[in-house]
Amino acid sequence: MAATTGRTPAIELPVGDRTVRVSNPDRVYFPERGETKLDLVRYYLSVGPGIVTALRERPCMLHRFPEGVSGEKVHQKRLPAGAPDWVQTVRVFFPRYRRTADELCVTELASVVWAVQMSTVEFHPWNSRRADTERPDEWRIDLDPMPDCDWSRVQRVAHVVHEVLDELGATGFPKTSGGRGLHVYVRIEPRWGFQEVRRAALAFAREVERRAPDEVTTTWWRKDRDPAKLFVDYNQNTRDHTIAAAYSVRGNPRGTVSTPVRWDEVDDVHPDDFTIATVPARFAALGDLHAGIDEAVFRIDPLLQWADRDEREGVPDPGEAVDLQ
């Protein structure tokens, strides 16, 4: 069944038990190879179980590009108007602004496709779920390279991260960021608030820095960091801080994808390997490499003990004077 909207006929796609209307399917979103809005929809359908696992039950900020990635970028916290009644939301509070927002809360693939119909390219979920949005169940390790830090340094530091996680008995699930970095996610018990999870993340980052001092920095202010080092960004665990989900496309001309990888692949892959043109075949061959994350739950008590030790030894929290909310 087709309808017409402007110059380009809209199409209707079955997604599970739903039907999602996609307008302007031929609009070019990614100029490097010419992929369209419909190509983006087909990409998300191809990785459906993976993107739903990454987003399920989480408040989600949307990065929308109504004219494609060469046009204006819209950061959307509130669910766009006109959503079908089956698209679910979760209400979150923003203390700084004393406001609430009803954010997208994905429970099925059709909600992802509807968001793409509304020009969403990137999905940025919280690290907590709607059952208790104030208690994260995901600890995020963001290996964020400074301008002069090359990918080989990211790879080396990733192995240090893996080593420390193994010693802690924590299972880390790595993925490319879709940019120049690498993320590692660890599922945790939702027993602690954002402040404590961030303290734990900072303690971990310091341990990685101790083991690789020539390659890693935990310096708070960007202007004070060595431009050749890699920043282990513990602040991504602060309340309302979000990063691109596993399998999220990024808003750049190549359509790169934040892609799960195995630890034994880290030395052999490059972020540019993974785009909306290449990831569907990889997903078909390997499945979702993050599929087991919900069964690998870690208690952050050892990290909080490290944080207590650092404070006793007078190591200051570099962000303690900064408003993290």
N, C-alpha and C positions, 0 to 999 in steps of 0.2 A: 504494500500500500504506500502510495507516495502523495505528498502534498507539495505545494510550492510556496517558497518564501523568497521573495526577491528574485534574483537571477538563477539561483541554484536550487533544484528540487530537494526538499528534505526527504529523509528516509526513516523508516521505523525498523528497529532491530529487536529481535527477541533476546532477552537476557534473563536466563532462568525462567521464572514464572511471570516476568514483567515484559513490557514493551516500552522501549525508550526511543523517543523521536530525536533524530540528529539533524539539525538544520545546518545549512552551508557546509555540507560534507566535503566539498572540493576546495575549501579555503586552504591555502598553503600555510602551514604552521612552522615548518622547519625548512628554511631556504637552501641549506647546503645540498640536500638531495631532493627537495621538493615534496616531502611528506605532508599530507593534508590532515585536516581535522578527523576525517574518517580513518586515515591510517593510524592516528593516535588512539581512536576508539578501538580499532582492531588490535593494536599493541596491548592495551589494557585487558581486552578479552583474552588474549593469548597467555597472559600471566595471571589470570583471574585468581586462582587460589593463593598465589603469593602476595598480591597486593591486598587482598582481603585479610589475610593473616596479619600483615603489617599494620593495617588500619583498624582492625576489628575493635569496636566498642570504645575507641579513643576520640576525644575532641580533636578536630582536624581543621587546621587553617589551610585555605586554598590559595594557590598562586595562579591567578587567571590572566590569560593573554587574549583578549577579545579579537584582536586583529592578527594573531600569530605572534611568535616570539620576537619578531622584529618591531612589534608595536608596544604599546603601554602595558606595563605589568601592574596588576591589581592584587594587593594583599587582602584577602577576604576572610575575616573571622566569622562573621554572621552568615548563616545559610543564605544563598541568593534567593531572591523572591521567585515565586512561581513553582516551588518544589512540589512534586506529587506527594500525596499524604503518606505514602509508604517510605519516603526518605526520612530517616530518623535523625534526631539531634540530641545534643546534651548541653545543658545550660552551665556556663562557667562564669565566674566572677573575676573582675580585674580590679584589684584594690587601688592601683594607681589612679584609675579613672572613675572608680566607684560606679562601675557599670557592669552589666551582665551581657552575655552574648550566647545565642543558641547556635552552636557550631555543628557542622556535619558530624555524624557518628555512624560510620559505615558498619553495616551488619550483613550486607550482601553485595554482590558484584554490580547489580543494577544501579546502586547508589553511586558507585565509582563512575560508571558510564554516564549517568545523568550529570554528574559534576563536570565531566569532560564536555558534554553537550553545552554546559554553561561556561565553556572556554577554559576550564581548569587544565593546566599542564602538570603542575607540581602539587603533591600532597604532603603536608607537613603536620604529622600527628603529635599530640602530647605524649609524654612518657607515663601517663596514668590513664586509667579507664573510667568509664562513666559510673561504675559501681561506687567509686570513691575517687573523685578527681584530685583530691589533695594528697593522695598516697601513691607515689609512682610504683609501678611494677617493672620498670625497665631502667637499667643503668646504662647510660650512653657514653662511650669513649670516642671522642672525636679527635682524630689525628689530623690537625689543621696545618698544612705547610705554609710558612711565611714566603714572601715573594721570591727569595733566592734559594729556597729549599726544593731540591729535585725529588722525583718519584723514588729514586733508589734509597734516599734517606727515609722516606715514608715506609718503604718495604722493610728496611732494617729495624726501624722502631717497632713496626708491627710484630716482629718476632720477639722483641723484648716484652711487649704487651702480652703476647701469648704465653711467654715464660712465666710472668708474674701471675697471670690468671691460673695457669696450671698449678702453681705453688699454693694458691688460695683454694684450689678445688672448684673454681668457677669455670663454666663453659661459656666461651665467647663466640659470638656469631658475627664474622666480619662481612663487610660489604664496601664496595667503592662508594664514594660520596656522589659520584656523577660529575664532580669537579676534579680537583687535584689531590684530594685527600682520601682517607679511609676511615670508616666508622666501625666500631665493634659494639654490639649490643649484648647485654647480659640480663636475663630475666631474674628479677628479685622478688622476694616476698613483699607485698604491699603493706608493710608494717610501719614504715617511716615516712615522715613528711619530706618535702622538697629540700629543706635546709639540711637535714641529716644526710640525705642521699647526695647532695652536693658536697658536703664535708667528706663523705666517703670517696667520692670521685676525685676530690682534690688530693686526699691522702694517697690514692692510687697513682695519680699523675706525678706526685712528688717521688714516689718509689721508682717509677719509670725514669724520671729525670736523674735520680741518683745512679741508676745503672747505665745511663747513656748521657752523661752530662755534656758531652761535646755535640750532641745531636738534638737534645730536647730542651724546651723551656716551659716553665709554668708561670712566667712573668705576666702579671695582670694586664698592664697597659700595652697596647700594640706598639706604640711609639718607642717603648723601652725594650722590645724584643730584638734579639739578633735576627736579621732578615734571612739568614741561611739556616735557621733552626726550625724544628717542628714544634708547634704549640699543642700540648695535650689539653684540649679545651674542656675542662671540668664544668665550665659555666653552662654547657648545654643541658645540665641537669637542674638548672634553676627553673622555678615555676614559670610557665608560659613561654619557655624557650623551646623552639621546635627546629628540627632538621628534616630533610627530605627522607621519606620512608623508603624501605627496601622496595625496589621495583618502580619507584617514582621516576618519571621522566624529568629532566631538567630543562629549564627554559633557555636553551641556547640553540644556535643554528644547526648543530649536528644532532640534536635530540639525544644527548647522552642519558644514560640510565644509572641510577644508584643500584648496583647489582651485587647480590650475595655471591661470595666466593668461598672456596675451601681454604683452610690454612695452608695446605700444601700447594696451592696455586699462587700464593701471594708473590713469590719471586718471578713468576712467569707472565703475570697479567699487567695490563696498563689500563687506566680508566677510560682512555679513548677507544678501547676495544669494544665497549658495551654501549650500544645505541638501540633505538627502537627498531633498527633494521637487523640487528644481530641477536638481541636477547631472546626473541621468541623461539628461535631454534635451540638456543642453549637451554631455555626453560623446558622445552619439549623433551630434550635429551636427559637433563639432570633433575628435573622437578624443582621444587622449592627447597633450596639449601637451608632456609630458616624454618622449615616445617616443624622441627622438634624443639623450638625455643621454649614453648610453654611447659615442656616437661623437664627443663634444665634450670630449676629455680635455686638461687643462691641467697644465703643470708649475709648481709653486709656487716655483721658484727666485727669481723677481723679488721675491716677497713676503718670502722669507727674507733677501734682500739688504736690503730695507727694514727688517726686524727688526734685522739687524746694525747698520745705520746708526743706528737709534733707540737701541740699546744703547751704541754708541760716543758718541752725543751725550748720554748720561746720562739717557735717558728710561726710568724704571723700569717693569718689568712689574708692574702693579697686583696680580697674583695670585701673585707669586713666593714670598711667605711663607705662602701658603695651600696646604693639602694638596689637590691636584687629583685624587687617585685615590680 
